[in-house]
């Protein structure tokens, strides 16, 4: 009988001790030192183009927030929706409470103008709104080529050809996709029409590179456009040549 009472008494004391320990942990965890209370407790790493302030503004975090209740996986996935970022990894420090957010940025290679406004393209054709970069950073980003009328339908084209476009000896300043039935390039030689079949682009660019001496044979001001819609039969449109003026000399 005495042993049974002792076991019950010990069980009760164990229960009280566990409850006290759990309550104490809850009380300790409620201390301000265990909470993210301000942006100063969030540190960004790896961002060279997007400012920490811009990333902080797009961070879906409400203050104060208990550090042990934060889902770093969910927070990272939501921050990764920022078009300027390709990857996000978040680690947390419990005491003192702090978040460290390591990001990988997309690298702008060209200017893009689309229905979404002014932005940039990376090598995969991802559109990055220009307002994610401050003016100082924008001045250091590539200014050419510019892709006008950029839409999702051109993403595969850009992915496939962007390296060659940038490395081509032909200075391609503008790719104009506003008219899908006749896409055009603006180059140092003038306007070049490609038609609608972008599967021919490699051949078209090869032909264009072979025509680099054209300005030496034809005055640039006479060239209206180059038509490479059929790269096997390239054509050029010239302005009519003005007749030379004949001077009349009157005899005294």
C-alpha positions, 0 to 999 in steps of 0.5 A: 500500500505504501509503495503504491502511494509513493508511486502516485506521489512521485508521478504527481511530482513528475507531472508538476515538474514537467508542467513547470518546466514547460511553463518556464520554457514558454515564459522564457520564449516570450522574452523580447530577446527571442523575437524579431522586433525590427528590420535591424535584426534581419541581415541580407547577404549576396545582394550586389544589385538590389539594395537591402532596403528593397529586399526588406520591403518585399520581405513578408515579415510582420513585427514582432515575430517569435523567432522559433515560430518563423517558418524559414522555408515559407518565408524563403519561398515567398521572398524568392518570388522577387523577379530579381532573385534566383535563389534564397536561403534563410537561417535563424539565430535563436539568441539573440534573435536574428535572421540571415538571408542569403540571396542569389541575384539574376544578372541583367543582360539587356533592357526590355520594354513590355506591357509591364513597363521598363525592365531588364532580361537575364540570360534565361529571358526572365523579366526584371522590373527596372524599379527593383534597382536604384538609379545608380545601379541602373546606370551601370547595367547594360544599355544595349541591346534593347528588346522592344515589345518583349513578351513570354513568346520571345523567351525561348528565342532570347534564351537560345540566341542571347549569347550570339547576339551579344558576341556578334560583330554586328552591333545590334542595338534594338530588337523590335518585337512589337510586330510579331509578323515582321520582327526587326533589328536596329544595327549600326548598318541600319534597320534589318527586317527578319520576318516572323520565322525566328527559327532562321535567326542563326542563318539571318545573323550569319548573312548580316555579318557577311554584309558588314562591308555594305556601308563601304559600298553604299552610302549609309544615308541611302540605305532604307532597310535590309530585308532578311526575311528570306536569308537565301535571298537577302534584299536591300531597299535604297533611296533613289540617288539624286541626280548630280547638279549640272552647272551652267557657265555663262559667257561674258 
